Amino acid sequence: MQPDRGMIANITGVLACRESDIRKFQRIREGLTNSSFSFEAGEKKYVYRHPGEGTEAIISRVHEKKALELAKSIGADPTFIHMDEKSGWKLSAFVEGIRMPSYDSTEDSRRVLDVMKKLHEKKLSVDWSFLPWEEAVKIESLLREGKGGIADPGFESLKERVEKCYRKCEGDGIEMRFCHCDTYAPNWMLTETETILIDWEYAGNADPGCDIGTYIMDSMWEVPEAERFIEMYCGEHMTETQRFHYLAYAAILSYYWYVWALYRESCGADTGESLHNWRVMAKRYSDYLTESQRL
């Protein structure tokens, strides 16, 4: 791909190089929120991230920049170089020889859980929070007030069941932590020696279930597989409260991302099969918990 003049000016400004020093542009990712490309400048390779249209209504770039700086300081994302908090473009170091984790690999699950646990155990804190249920309610309002409503005939029933799961988690003793909140496989970069977590757009003080639940959501696991993942995180003395809590957050996060996808589609984005998959997972886990727990 060929970046526009504004992107080139951003790059030369941060790297203090000439336009002629920049070469070998290549699109590497067209995500649901942003698009990115790699390029070379001098002896190094970089990644430029450009935010998608409409994301400014649901993402604080000021918060994202602070989260990226914190993530880099603790070694969770050593790739971060610079971000413009007004427009949302970001520059990162390119990492060679990476792969995403496989949802079928127990070893990969252990690697990503190790990073999640270390992040949560540091007990870091910022001055904002990510609250997926409340955020989903806000996005629903955007859809109903300015985007023509919601066509899904089963939406209210789904929302009711997810809310029951959320209400049962309130006050159960699991404390907020600084979390990434978007831990699906494409945001992990695994090498032979490193496990790197990138894209901190949704990070903030949050329930650790946001990190556990997002990974479960994207895996499309059935409940028994999710329970094994949760036990790996909690340890062999996992309580029934922890089991319910993290399964519930698989439903809550799936519902959040489903509502988010409805909004992005209303802005003209194509979320592909993700919209369908997130609804499936929200229903799978909220149905299971409301029926098994008689909520």
RAFEN-V379708 format. One record per residue. N is the residue number from 0. RES is the residue in one letter. NEAR is the number of other C-alpha atoms within 12 Angstrom. Layout:
# RAFEN-V379708
n:N res:RES near:NEAR
n:N res:RES near:NEAR
This chain:
# RAFEN-V379708
n:0 res:M near:17
n:1 res:Q near:18
n:2 res:P near:25
n:3 res:D near:13
n:4 res:R near:11
n:5 res:G near:15
n:6 res:M near:29
n:7 res:I near:28
n:8 res:A near:19
n:9 res:N near:28
n:10 res:I near:37
n:11 res:T near:23
n:12 res:G near:17
n:13 res:V near:23
n:14 res:L near:24
n:15 res:A near:16
n:16 res:C near:19
n:17 res:R near:17
n:18 res:E near:24
n:19 res:S near:15
n:20 res:D near:20
n:21 res:I near:29
n:22 res:R near:25
n:23 res:K near:21
n:24 res:F near:23
n:25 res:Q near:21
n:26 res:R near:21
n:27 res:I near:21
n:28 res:R near:19
n:29 res:E near:22
n:30 res:G near:23
n:31 res:L near:30
n:32 res:T near:35
n:33 res:N near:29
n:34 res:S near:26
n:35 res:S near:31
n:36 res:F near:32
n:37 res:S near:32
n:38 res:F near:32
n:39 res:E near:26
n:40 res:A near:27
n:41 res:G near:18
n:42 res:E near:13
n:43 res:K near:19
n:44 res:K near:25
n:45 res:Y near:34
n:46 res:V near:37
n:47 res:Y near:42
n:48 res:R near:38
n:49 res:H near:35
n:50 res:P near:33
n:51 res:G near:26
n:52 res:E near:23
n:53 res:G near:24
n:54 res:T near:29
n:55 res:E near:23
n:56 res:A near:20
n:57 res:I near:31
n:58 res:I near:29
n:59 res:S near:27
n:60 res:R near:27
n:61 res:V near:26
n:62 res:H near:30
n:63 res:E near:37
n:64 res:K near:32
n:65 res:K near:27
n:66 res:A near:38
n:67 res:L near:38
n:68 res:E near:28
n:69 res:L near:27
n:70 res:A near:37
n:71 res:K near:25
n:72 res:S near:17
n:73 res:I near:23
n:74 res:G near:20
n:75 res:A near:34
n:76 res:D near:32
n:77 res:P near:25
n:78 res:T near:34
n:79 res:F near:35
n:80 res:I near:26
n:81 res:H near:28
n:82 res:M near:34
n:83 res:D near:27
n:84 res:E near:22
n:85 res:K near:16
n:86 res:S near:24
n:87 res:G near:33
n:88 res:W near:37
n:89 res:K near:37
n:90 res:L near:36
n:91 res:S near:33
n:92 res:A near:27
n:93 res:F near:29
n:94 res:V near:25
n:95 res:E near:17
n:96 res:G near:13
n:97 res:I near:19
n:98 res:R near:21
n:99 res:M near:27
n:100 res:P near:32
n:101 res:S near:22
n:102 res:Y near:27
n:103 res:D near:18
n:104 res:S near:16
n:105 res:T near:17
n:106 res:E near:17
n:107 res:D near:27
n:108 res:S near:35
n:109 res:R near:25
n:110 res:R near:31
n:111 res:V near:37
n:112 res:L near:35
n:113 res:D near:25
n:114 res:V near:33
n:115 res:M near:40
n:116 res:K near:28
n:117 res:K near:23
n:118 res:L near:35
n:119 res:H near:33
n:120 res:E near:20
n:121 res:K near:18
n:122 res:K near:21
n:123 res:L near:24
n:124 res:S near:24
n:125 res:V near:25
n:126 res:D near:16
n:127 res:W near:22
n:128 res:S near:28
n:129 res:F near:38
n:130 res:L near:29
n:131 res:P near:41
n:132 res:W near:37
n:133 res:E near:23
n:134 res:E near:26
n:135 res:A near:29
n:136 res:V near:27
n:137 res:K near:20
n:138 res:I near:32
n:139 res:E near:34
n:140 res:S near:20
n:141 res:L near:25
n:142 res:L near:25
n:143 res:R near:18
n:144 res:E near:13
n:145 res:G near:14
n:146 res:K near:19
n:147 res:G near:16
n:148 res:G near:19
n:149 res:I near:25
n:150 res:A near:16
n:151 res:D near:16
n:152 res:P near:10
n:153 res:G near:15
n:154 res:F near:22
n:155 res:E near:18
n:156 res:S near:18
n:157 res:L near:31
n:158 res:K near:31
n:159 res:E near:24
n:160 res:R near:31
n:161 res:V near:43
n:162 res:E near:33
n:163 res:K near:29
n:164 res:C near:38
n:165 res:Y near:37
n:166 res:R near:21
n:167 res:K near:28
n:168 res:C near:30
n:169 res:E near:20
n:170 res:G near:13
n:171 res:D near:20
n:172 res:G near:14
n:173 res:I near:24
n:174 res:E near:22
n:175 res:M near:30
n:176 res:R near:32
n:177 res:F near:36
n:178 res:C near:45
n:179 res:H near:46
n:180 res:C near:45
n:181 res:D near:37
n:182 res:T near:39
n:183 res:Y near:37
n:184 res:A near:33
n:185 res:P near:27
n:186 res:N near:31
n:187 res:W near:35
n:188 res:M near:33
n:189 res:L near:28
n:190 res:T near:18
n:191 res:E near:16
n:192 res:T near:11
n:193 res:E near:26
n:194 res:T near:33
n:195 res:I near:39
n:196 res:L near:43
n:197 res:I near:41
n:198 res:D near:45
n:199 res:W near:41
n:200 res:E near:38
n:201 res:Y near:39
n:202 res:A near:43
n:203 res:G near:40
n:204 res:N near:30
n:205 res:A near:37
n:206 res:D near:39
n:207 res:P near:46
n:208 res:G near:46
n:209 res:C near:47
n:210 res:D near:48
n:211 res:I near:49
n:212 res:G near:49
n:213 res:T near:43
n:214 res:Y near:43
n:215 res:I near:45
n:216 res:M near:48
n:217 res:D near:37
n:218 res:S near:31
n:219 res:M near:31
n:220 res:W near:29
n:221 res:E near:23
n:222 res:V near:31
n:223 res:P near:16
n:224 res:E near:22
n:225 res:A near:36
n:226 res:E near:30
n:227 res:R near:24
n:228 res:F near:39
n:229 res:I near:40
n:230 res:E near:25
n:231 res:M near:27
n:232 res:Y near:33
n:233 res:C near:27
n:234 res:G near:18
n:235 res:E near:15
n:236 res:H near:13
n:237 res:M near:19
n:238 res:T near:19
n:239 res:E near:19
n:240 res:T near:21
n:241 res:Q near:29
n:242 res:R near:33
n:243 res:F near:36
n:244 res:H near:38
n:245 res:Y near:44
n:246 res:L near:51
n:247 res:A near:51
n:248 res:Y near:48
n:249 res:A near:55
n:250 res:A near:53
n:251 res:I near:53
n:252 res:L near:50
n:253 res:S near:48
n:254 res:Y near:50
n:255 res:Y near:44
n:256 res:W near:45
n:257 res:Y near:43
n:258 res:V near:43
n:259 res:W near:39
n:260 res:A near:35
n:261 res:L near:38
n:262 res:Y near:39
n:263 res:R near:33
n:264 res:E near:28
n:265 res:S near:26
n:266 res:C near:24
n:267 res:G near:18
n:268 res:A near:24
n:269 res:D near:22
n:270 res:T near:26
n:271 res:G near:18
n:272 res:E near:16
n:273 res:S near:29
n:274 res:L near:29
n:275 res:H near:24
n:276 res:N near:25
n:277 res:W near:37
n:278 res:R near:36
n:279 res:V near:30
n:280 res:M near:40
n:281 res:A near:47
n:282 res:K near:39
n:283 res:R near:32
n:284 res:Y near:43
n:285 res:S near:40
n:286 res:D near:31
n:287 res:Y near:26
n:288 res:L near:32
n:289 res:T near:28
n:290 res:E near:16
n:291 res:S near:15
n:292 res:Q near:19
n:293 res:R near:13
n:294 res:L near:21
